[in-house]
Amino acid sequence: MVENLYRDTRGRAGDPVPFTQAVVDGLAAGGGLYVPEHIPHFTLDEIVDLASVPYAQRAARVYKAFGVDLPDETVDTLMAAAYGSNFDTEDICPITSLDDKTHVLELWHGPTSAFKDMALQCLPLFFSASAEKLRAQGAIDHTFLILVATSGDTGKAALEGFADKPGVQIGVLYPEGGVSDIQHKQMATQTGDNVMVWAVRGNFDDCQTGVKRTFSDKQFAEELQKVHHVALSSANSINWGRLLPQVVYYVSSYAVLVAQGKVAAGDPIDVCVPTGNFGNILAAWYAKQMGTPIERLLCASNENRVLADFINTGTYDIRDRPFVLTPSPSMDILVSSNLERQLFELTGRDPQAIASWMDDLARERAFRVDPDTFAKLRADFASDSVSSEDCLKTIKDVYDEHSYLLDPHTAVAFEVAQRLRSDNPVLIASTAHWAKFGPNVYRGLHGIAPGEDLPAEVASLTGCQLNRLIVKETDLPFIPAGLASLDEAPLRFTETIDAGEASIEDATRAFLSRNQ
Ligand SMILES: *Cc1c(COP(=O)(O)O)cnc(C)c1O
């Protein structure tokens, strides 16, 4: 077992902790994020050899190299469960090549058809195993309740991942009327004895604020401990246990491209990622640090272009920035939380610099990095943003040229890859199956402007019916099983609550009492 510990980016959490503690904590004390003390290195041979074993074993190799304080056999067993028949292909995340140098990494073959499955089929298993280890050590004597505020994709992926896992329950809150028909049905039909879903009166921000306030209510935490022997935890993308599974597919994909004869071993590739919270692209950066021949990381933004501006200027500024609703809602962000880890690494791990920038961001809603850090950022990253109009146009162009349908998030990345690519082959991270975003895919294919109403006979269709119409019109063969029959599945969860923490806390108490 390789030893490794995790320290926090702001230097406020005290002594570094092992993997299991970092996973159960999520956020470090003092507000920082956990990062590994050592980044392991794979030789080119070790990377290329990954293609000779199943995906689950590739993941196990990467985990063991990073130093996970669980027995090797446990890691093997959990990975076999995380990446098995729950995905619709043995390749787990296959690569579709549109031409010699344009490769699409399909990260949506998991149960909820979004790339969040790549992490959330894995994290819950390691979360349960970590909690089990801490209980056996006598470090804790409680179980966990994961609370998630979601704008759509994360909630379903977390529900699916945590359903029926031992020692943990999960409650998901989404804005009522603020998610698509498909996303609503995906969540409201979730099975499992340890799951709960609430619609919240308000928008996503109200949801998130309510959940954050619930997390910081110390009295409520004490009550949950005393009455229910439960501690609250989160499963959002700042958890290291969600980031590490994402490193795996970048290392693995390079090996696959070499095995398929599409890239000569050792030749560089560029990677282009549709970015929101900066988790996915940060994972590609860690893969590069591990030795994967990735030259440049192309960060794709939609009209919420705070990251593109930051990467091009060195100033992160949300002072006068409107929050724009786009066809790629999972990239609609202002504060990109995993950027903190990236900056920590680029400063040569300077917690004072990070703490002061994050304080600037909280107080002045802006910060500027020093010239040295900016130069390092520019050496690894390039970035651009894509208008909603160009995003929908890209869906149509790529379909016309390649008979391949992109979801709006992947379309943003595809367009940025065209603008910024070098002579290197480019690997484009495809983060959702198109059928999760049928209405905007339909707009793209029919040249209807973003935000414009669909024709009445289309607008009246359910999400599933609309997807079937798109399949009929395009002759594309497949809608993922998890999305195809949502209209027939019984709605289990229909409760609506207020967004205030009092209402969330009452709902939580009721759920825990019912489920005791
Ligand atoms: C979450 C998500 C993203 C953004 O990923 P980050 O890791 O937050 O940058 C992009 N596309 C889809 C479909 C997503 O669900």
The ligand as an SDF file (V2000), in Angstrom:
LIG
                    3D

 15 15  0  0  0  0  0  0  0  0999 V2000
  -21.2160   18.7620  -14.2920 C   0  0  0  0  0  0  0  0  0  0  0  0
  -21.2290   18.8800  -15.7620 C   0  0  0  0  0  0  0  0  0  0  0  0
  -20.2660   19.6510  -16.4580 C   0  0  0  0  0  0  0  0  0  0  0  0
  -19.2200   20.4910  -15.7530 C   0  0  0  0  0  0  0  0  0  0  0  0
  -18.2090   19.7180  -15.1380 O   0  0  0  0  0  0  0  0  0  0  0  0
  -17.2540   20.3530  -14.0450 P   0  0  0  0  0  0  0  0  0  0  0  0
  -16.4600   19.2220  -13.5150 O   0  0  0  0  0  0  0  0  0  0  0  0
  -18.1510   20.9710  -13.0100 O   0  0  0  0  0  0  0  0  0  0  0  0
  -16.4040   21.3780  -14.7230 O   0  0  0  0  0  0  0  0  0  0  0  0
  -20.3040   19.6520  -17.8400 C   0  0  0  0  0  0  0  0  0  0  0  0
  -21.2590   18.9720  -18.5170 N   0  0  0  0  0  0  0  0  0  0  0  0
  -22.2020   18.2340  -17.8840 C   0  0  0  0  0  0  0  0  0  0  0  0
  -23.2380   17.5340  -18.6960 C   0  0  0  0  0  0  0  0  0  0  0  0
  -22.2180   18.1550  -16.4900 C   0  0  0  0  0  0  0  0  0  0  0  0
  -23.1770   17.4290  -15.8750 O   0  0  0  0  0  0  0  0  0  0  0  0
  1  2  1  0
  2  3  1  0
  2 14  2  0
  3  4  1  0
  3 10  2  0
  4  5  1  0
  5  6  1  0
  6  7  2  0
  6  8  1  0
  6  9  1  0
 10 11  1  0
 11 12  2  0
 12 13  1  0
 12 14  1  0
 14 15  1  0
M  END
$$$$
